[in-house]
Amino acid sequence: NMKIIFNKGTRKYIEEKNIKALTVDMGLTGCCGVHGIVDPEVKIGVPDVGTYNLYKEDGLDIYVNKTLRFKDDTMTFVFNNFLFTKKLAVDGYDYD
């Protein structure tokens, strides 16, 4: 069972933006399609296609791609501050 943690203000941000669903999916980082480098990506809303586990947390639906693994089954929502924009991200991805 997944443990979900909301870090520093992420919960407040989600409430202020009136977000009801989040999708945690495979994101790709790195250049030229380097194999094996995957960073989970957080998208607002419900996924279109794919297989996801659904977790309900405080009235929020969180869809997590079934291929993603997290250390100690713990996923932490954090902010990825990028060029003055707040973007939700997750921490705890198991790269092994």
N, C-alpha and C positions, 0 to 999 in steps of 0.2 A: 504493500500500500504506500502510495506516494505522500510524503510530508511536504507541504507547501508553505513557504515562508515569504512574507512581504517585507522587504528591506526599506529602511529610510524613506518614508513618504510615498512609496509606490502605491500603497493602498488608497491613500488620500487622493493621489493623482487619478487612479482608476475611478474612484467615486466622483471626483470633480468632472471628469470627462464623460461620466455616465456610461462607462463601459460595462457591458453585461457578459461578454464572452471574449476569451483570448485563445489564440491558437499558438502552440509552441511547436515549431516545425524544423525540419532540416534546413539550415541556411548554409550557403557555401562561402567560405572565405578563402583568401589566397588567390594566386594568379594562375591562369592557364590550366584550370581544372586539376590542381594538384590533388591526387587521390588521398583520401583519408583525413583531410582537414575539413572538419565540419563544426560549425558553430550553430547552436540552436538559435532560431530567430523567432521573435515574438511578434505576432500579427494580431491586430484587433479584429474581432469578429469570429464567425464560425467558419471552419474549413470547407472548401468546395468538395474536394475528393480526397481519398486516402483513408488509411486506417488509423484511428486515434483512440486513446483512452480518455474518457471524460471524467474529470474530477470536479466536484462542486464544493466551492469554498466561499462561505459568506455571501450567498446569492450570486456568485460569479461562476460561470461555466468555463472551465479550463480544459481545452482539448490538447492532448500531448501526443505527438507522433509516436506510434508504438515501437519504432526502431530506436528511439532515443533512450539512453540509459543515464541515470544520475547516481552519483556516489551516495551510498547509504540511503538510496531512494528518497533523497531530499533535494528539492528544487527551490531555489531562492530567486524571487523577482527583484531585480535591481534596476538602476538607471544606467544607461549607456549614454553619457553626455557627449554628444557629437556636434561640433560647431554650433554651440548654444541651443541646440534642440534637445529636448528630453526624449529619449527613446527607451521603451521598456526592453529589458533583456533578462536572461536567466543565468544563474550561476549554479555550479555544481555538476556540470556535464562530465560524464565519465569518458575520458579520451582513450582509456586502455582497451 
